[in-house]
């Protein structure tokens, strides 16, 4: 004889899965006992008071039915009620700590359920109304035991009292039939509903595990994203240093070498190079400040792209040619063009020598912006391995804004670096 929700306090059906998912004690999944985490344990502790109240109500109702029935005699009913009284301290002292435990010991749980059955069977055999107490004991079986043990205990709780009652009192066939059918029906109902709820618990627990995995994955993605962002920023910073400060220092070193060679034979040219050194140093200082502040490159600060290229070309003895209608373009594209020209001019001075003629061609076209830096130096074989960061950084910088960078050269034929960027007509 059992109804209610085996294995859980009586909650609203719609809320049972969520409640069970966060509050259930250890459960069997594929033969494995699972334990709940701290969050589930805390929720279960907070929600166990209604179950205590439910146990008390069922116990009081059973006691009232036992004492209020007309059969058997009052001394038998009082004895049955006395045995029922023992269930209260047994539940409070032994059962409740097991039921609220995060991972109850299986032997202790079996001992508690076995003790509760022992206390229930004598009054259940003596007074048929005592079987109302199964409303409270059957859920505890599903809460504390593995599924197979829970089904065994539920079978004993529902069938044994009826069998003992029939053998003791030899009631009419009609009464035996009625009680037997009722016991079988409630047994099937208890087993079916209890098994169904356990499946819900297992599914809810799996969902909780998946949510935990998703949370862990989200935190890992966040960590990797932060690491990737730091790496990208480090790469960007390295590229900016290479394209500005490093190239400026390279120019300064080359100018120092030129001045040392010119001091004795061409003093005016040495003075011109000293002036250029001072201008390059000031430019490097401005670039360093812009780099730290994360602002616009010094050459582009308050100037158009053609003007910035002309100032850059003047420091490298290069010429600038601008074709097409000059228009505003995105700042990112201007930075790429300027940095590409800085890299190409530094390479031309380093590899082609100071005597090589260097020219910059900036072309504004419909939907595109193209800049080419050409020198008539000795050139090189593009297929040969090239060390350093410059050309790779140049291609990477162009790719960041959807553009391309090409290097055309051959031994004895000079070098041309061409960067082509997509630029909308509106410049937005």
Secondary structure, DSSP 8 states (H G I E B T S, - for coil): ---S-TTS----HHHHHHHHHHH---EEETTEEE---HHHHHHHHHHHHHHHHHHHHHHHHHHHHHHH--SS-HHHHHHHHHHHHHHHHHIIIIIHHHHT-TT--HHHHHHHHHHHHHHHHHHHHH-GGGGGGHHHHHHHHHHHS-HHHHHHHHHHHHHHHHHHHHHHH---HHHHHHHHHHHHHHHHHHHHHHHHHHHHHHHHHHHHHHHHHHHHHHHHHHHHHHHHHHHHHHHHHHHHHIIIIIHHHHHHHHHHHHHHHHTTT-HHHHHHHHHHHHHHHHHHHHHHHHHHHT---GGGTTS-HHHHHHHHHHHTTEEEEEES------HHHHHHHHHHHHHHHHHIIIII-TTS-EEEEEEEETTEEEEEEEE-S----TTS---SSHHHHHHHHHHHTT-EEEEEE-TTS-EEEEEEEE--TT--
